[in-house]
Amino acid sequence: MSQVTVYSTDPCPYCTRVKALLGSRGVAYEEINLARDPTGRVELAQRTGMMTFPQVIVDGQLLGGFTEVQAAAESGRLDELLAA
């Protein structure tokens, strides 16, 4: 089973939406909220090249934010990544 991590912040409507999307598909994930962790935000941005939230990581690889996760879910790619 794939390891899924959702990096989020507060307030963040797209974070809420991506967690709901994953939850509706029964995907277990670890959430790391960086709302009060400026150092963590900088480190994540350096690692992924993204400054926005949420950021969804599947098995150590960046899938993207809400838009990318939604597109992956609609195309079937998300199921393929989770089955790997």
C-alpha positions as CSV (number, residue, x, y, z in Angstrom):
1,M,0.0,0.0,0.0
2,S,1.2,3.5,-0.9
3,Q,2.2,6.0,1.7
4,V,0.3,9.3,1.2
5,T,1.2,12.5,2.9
6,V,-0.8,15.7,2.7
7,Y,1.0,18.9,3.6
8,S,-1.6,21.5,4.6
9,T,-2.0,24.9,6.2
10,D,-4.9,26.9,7.8
11,P,-7.2,28.3,6.5
12,C,-7.0,26.4,3.2
13,P,-10.2,25.5,1.3
14,Y,-8.2,23.4,-1.2
15,C,-6.6,21.5,1.7
16,T,-10.1,20.6,2.9
17,R,-11.2,19.6,-0.6
18,V,-8.2,17.3,-1.2
19,K,-8.6,15.6,2.1
20,A,-12.3,15.1,1.3
21,L,-11.4,13.7,-2.1
22,L,-8.9,11.3,-0.6
23,G,-11.3,10.3,2.2
24,S,-14.1,9.6,-0.2
25,R,-11.9,7.1,-2.0
26,G,-10.9,5.5,1.3
27,V,-7.3,6.6,1.0
28,A,-5.4,6.6,4.3
29,Y,-3.0,9.6,4.6
30,E,-0.8,11.4,7.0
31,E,-1.5,15.1,7.4
32,I,1.3,17.5,8.2
33,N,-0.1,21.0,9.0
34,L,2.6,23.6,8.4
35,A,0.4,26.6,9.5
36,R,2.7,27.4,12.4
37,D,5.9,26.1,11.0
38,P,7.6,28.6,8.8
39,T,10.8,26.6,8.7
40,G,8.9,23.5,7.6
41,R,7.2,25.6,4.8
42,V,10.6,26.7,3.5
43,E,12.0,23.2,3.6
44,L,9.0,21.8,1.8
45,A,9.1,24.5,-0.9
46,Q,12.8,23.8,-1.5
47,R,12.1,20.1,-1.7
48,T,9.1,20.3,-4.1
49,G,9.5,23.6,-5.8
50,M,5.8,24.4,-4.9
51,M,4.8,27.3,-2.7
52,T,1.1,26.6,-2.5
53,F,-1.0,24.2,-0.4
54,P,-2.0,21.5,-0.3
55,Q,0.9,19.4,-1.5
56,V,0.2,15.7,-1.8
57,I,3.1,13.3,-1.8
58,V,2.7,9.6,-2.8
59,D,5.5,7.3,-1.9
60,G,8.0,10.2,-1.7
61,Q,7.0,11.7,-5.0
62,L,5.0,14.9,-5.4
63,L,1.6,14.4,-7.0
64,G,0.7,18.0,-6.7
65,G,-2.0,20.2,-5.2
66,F,-5.8,19.8,-5.3
67,T,-6.1,20.4,-9.1
68,E,-3.5,17.7,-9.9
69,V,-5.0,15.2,-7.4
70,Q,-8.5,15.8,-8.8
71,A,-7.2,15.3,-12.4
72,A,-5.4,12.1,-11.3
73,A,-8.5,10.8,-9.7
74,E,-10.6,11.5,-12.8
75,S,-8.1,9.9,-15.2
76,G,-7.5,6.8,-13.1
77,R,-3.9,7.7,-12.5
78,L,-4.5,8.1,-8.7
79,D,-5.7,4.5,-8.4
80,E,-2.6,3.4,-10.4
81,L,-0.3,5.3,-8.1
82,L,-2.0,3.9,-5.0
83,A,-1.9,0.3,-6.2
84,A,1.8,0.5,-7.0
